[in-house]
Amino acid sequence: MAYRTTAVRIDRDQALRERIIACALERVAEDGFAALTMQALAEEVGIATGSLYRHFAGKGSLAATVFAVASQREVDALKSVIAASGDPSLRLRQGVERFAARAWNSRQLAFALIAEPVEPEVDEQRLRFREAYAGLFAQLLQEGLEQGAFCAQPVNLVSACLVGAIAEALVGPLSPQARAVREAGYPTPSLEEVSQALVTFCLRAVGAKEAQ
């Protein structure tokens, strides 16, 4: 009987933790990490602030978990394209296009993940996931080298450069300043323009025959 009670309690705690993370992710997607506070989140979830601290030591721990959950989704989405079969150049193109499109469709969240000033715990996660993105590109570059589709080396350095270039190129269009410009009615780059520029740059950077 004691075991069953413990198991029920564990399931209930896990369900509450997942609800906390989901609510926190919604807040970040709407207004960034700056809008994520322990008190406001506890009120939204419907628990005491003290109960929230049972699951997370503080905002840094909570924000780092939210960052990891959101970033893993993006890594998985990119991996589904890059790790597929087929022409390496086409997969690179499609991977960059998908990453840009997903960022465009959730600009506040994408900006928060890429560039928003955050707690040290989140910065650690940001570095870890940049390495995860670079690892995906490195696998694709190595495959492309073996097939004669690419001529960029060293693979690990070039893949890190791709991640940095993609992130840097998206920061401006995704930023709050760019959003304010759009809302004021001024022209801003479209997804198609940004995506095509990124694709062209990345293909040229890895020496893809398609870009020659």
N, C-alpha and C positions, 0 to 999 in steps of 0.2 A: 504493500500500500504506500509506504514512504517513497519507494522508487517512482511509482506512478504519479504521485503528487509533485515530486521533483521534476519529472519530465514535463508535466503540464506547466509548471512554473517557468521552466526553460523555454518552452515553446511560446509562452505568453510574453516573456521578456524579449525574445527574438523578434516576435511580431511587432512589439512596441518599438524596438530599435529600428526596424525596417521602416516603420511609419515615420519615425523622427527623421531618418535620412531622406525619405521621399519628400516630406514637407520642407526640409532644409534645402533640398535641391531645387524645389519650386521657387523658393525665395531667391536663391542665387540666380536662377534662370531669369527671374523678373527684374531684379535690382542689383545683382552682384553680391560678392562676399561682404561688402560694407553693410548690407541690409540684414545680414545674418547675426542676430543677437540671441543669447541663451533665453532671456526672459520672454521676448516676443515669440520665439519658437515654442517655448513651453506652453504659452497661452494658446497658440494655434493648435498644438497637438492635444491640448486639454489635460495637461499634467502640471504638477508643481515643478518649479525650477529645480528644486532639490532632486526630484526624480530624474530630471534630465541629466544631472551630474552623476547619477548612478551609471549612466551609459557612456558618458563622455567627460573626460577630466576638465575640459574647458572648450572655449570657442576654437582654439587652434586644433585640438583633436577632432572636433566635429567637422570643421572646415576641411581638414585634411582627408577625412573619410568621404565627405561629399565630393571633393575633388577627385579622389581615386575612383569612386563609382562612376562619375560622369566621364572621366578620361578613359576608363576601361571600355566604355561603350564606343568611344571614338576609335580606340585602337582596334577593337573587334570589327568595326565597320570598315576600317581601312584594310585590315588583314583579309577580310572576305574577298577583296578585290585583288590585292597585291599577291596574296598567296595562292591564287587560283592558277589554273593552267592557261597556256596561250602565250602569245607574243609579249615579251618583256616590255617593249616600248608602249604597247597598247595598255598593259596593266598599269604602267607608271602614269600614263595619261589619265586613265579612268580613276586611279587612286587619288590623284591630285584633284580631279574634278569632284569626286565624291566628298573628299575632305572639305573642300571649299564650299560646296553646296550645303553640307550639314552645318557648317559654321554660319553660313548666310541665313539659314532658316532658324537659327537660334543665336542671334548676334550677341545678346547680352551675356549668355552663358559662355559662348565661345571666347568673347573678350575676357571674361573673368578667368577662364582656364588658361588663356595664353599670356595675358599681360597685366591683369589687375594686381595692384600691390596687396600682398597677403601676409599672413602670419608665417613665421619660419617653418612650422610644420607643413604648411601647404607648399612652400618653396621646395622642400625636400621631395614632396610628391611630384611637383612640376618637373624637377630634374630627372626623377625616376621614369616618368612617362615620356619625356623627350628621348631618353635612351631606348624606351620600348618602340617608339616610332622609328628611331634611327635603325633599330635592329630589323624592323620589317623592310625598310629600304635597302639595308645592307644585303639581306637575303636576295632581294630582287636584283640588285646590282651584280652580285656574284653570279647569279644565274644568267643575267644578260651578258656578262663578260665571257662566260663559258660558251655561250651561243654565238658570240661575235656581234651582239646587238648593241653593246655599250663598250666604251673604252676608257672609263673613268676609274682611276686608282689613286691612292689606296681606298678600298671600298668603305672602311669604317669612317674615314675622314670625310669622304664625299657624301655619305649618307647623313652624317651629322650636319653637313652644310645644307643639304636639302631641307632638313627639318627646320633649321634656323631661317632659311630663306622663305619657306612657306609661312611660318609663323610671323615673321617680320612683315611680309607683304600683306597679311590679313589684318594686322593690328590697326592700321589706319582706317580702312573701310569699316571695321567692326566697332571702332571706338565711339564713346559717347559724343565726342565732338562731331564725328561724321554723321551720327544720328541726328544731332541738332541741326546740322546743315541741311540734311534731307528734309527734316520737318519744316524748315524755313522755306522750302521750295527751291533751293539751289541744286544744280545738277551734281551728281556724285557718280563715281564709277559703278557700273552694273556688275552683277555676278559674272556674266559672260565675259566682260572685259578683263576682270581680275583673274578669273579662272584660266582664260586663254593665255594671258601673260605668264601666269605661273607654269602652265603646261609647257609653253615654249621655252621658258628659262630652264626648267628642270630637264627637259629632253636635251637641250644644248649642253647643259652642265655635265651630263653623263655621256656625252658624245654619241647620242642615239642617231642612227642613220636617217631616221625620219626627219631629224632637225637639220640635216646638212643641206 
